[in-house]
Amino acid sequence: MDQELVNDINTCLGIKVLVEGISPNIDIVTIHSLDGHHEDSWTARNIILWLKDILPTYLPHARIATYGYDVSIGSQSSRTAETLYGHAQNFISQLALLWDSSTTTTRPIIFLAHSLGGIILKFALIHANQCDKSHLLHHKQIIRSTIAILFFGTPHQGTAALSASEMLCVALPVNENSPHTLLRELASNSKVLEIQLSQYNAISAHFNTKFLYEVYPTPLRDCKFSFIVPKSSAIVPGAWDAESIGLNKNHMDMIQFYSAEDGDFDTVVLLL
């Protein structure tokens, strides 16, 4: 891989603090989806990165950070062999390092997770819950401090629309840990997601959970439209202390807000 490309990729990976906040008393941490970017995924077409450009006005005492990881479907040169659980462990490790370095290990956390990012977040919290004082206690502290999660279009129960042929129309070689393998783990009736849902439900009572789902279909190639993550998968019926809310956007736009006048932005701010 070209060294310049490697450097470009590396600058997009890991935890990045967008806003330090004024005397911060809470952390807001975001994690993007498949083929995403730690800033661009959250940036509207008018170049407004609402996490940095709008949200601090409403939550001045929040430190806002975003996490980037590499699950790139459309690139031949930036694919990773990391598994879903491996991404989750990297995420929780880097967040714990940020906390340790800034001496904020008891500050409340709200997570905002989009699509695949929600699956990785759940694996991360399942992992953190298994830690104790004799094993990665600093990871355990993350789950102890988590107070709320906003899942944006997360396929908790899989989705048929996440097949490579329908959603992305690309042809990449498949290996054990290729992006296509990760896509298969997100398919409907996925055993991986079924097991994860059971493990996560056991700890979900610790958090205030909001399931946000797309109201409009996403435009695909050949003038087709699809609900990438239908409401039936984006919510978990019977989940403890959780509610479902529709956003008037498609799957890709649901984490992008053009201005504070956007009604969906108002909804998200009220949830925070």
Secondary structure as GFF3:
##gff-version 3
##sequence-region A 1 272
A	DSSP	alpha_helix	3	10	.	.	.	ID=ss1
A	DSSP	beta_strand	14	19	.	.	.	ID=ss2
A	DSSP	beta_strand	26	31	.	.	.	ID=ss3
A	DSSP	three_ten_helix	40	42	.	.	.	ID=ss4
A	DSSP	alpha_helix	50	53	.	.	.	ID=ss5
A	DSSP	alpha_helix	55	58	.	.	.	ID=ss6
A	DSSP	beta_strand	62	68	.	.	.	ID=ss7
A	DSSP	alpha_helix	84	101	.	.	.	ID=ss8
A	DSSP	beta_strand	109	114	.	.	.	ID=ss9
A	DSSP	alpha_helix	116	129	.	.	.	ID=ss10
A	DSSP	alpha_helix	137	145	.	.	.	ID=ss11
A	DSSP	beta_strand	146	152	.	.	.	ID=ss12
A	DSSP	three_ten_helix	160	162	.	.	.	ID=ss13
A	DSSP	pi_helix	164	168	.	.	.	ID=ss14
A	DSSP	alpha_helix	179	185	.	.	.	ID=ss15
A	DSSP	alpha_helix	191	201	.	.	.	ID=ss16
A	DSSP	three_ten_helix	204	206	.	.	.	ID=ss17
A	DSSP	beta_strand	208	214	.	.	.	ID=ss18
A	DSSP	beta_strand	218	219	.	.	.	ID=ss19
A	DSSP	three_ten_helix	221	223	.	.	.	ID=ss20
A	DSSP	beta_strand	225	226	.	.	.	ID=ss21
A	DSSP	alpha_helix	231	234	.	.	.	ID=ss22
A	DSSP	beta_strand	242	247	.	.	.	ID=ss23
A	DSSP	three_ten_helix	253	255	.	.	.	ID=ss24
A	DSSP	alpha_helix	263	271	.	.	.	ID=ss25
###
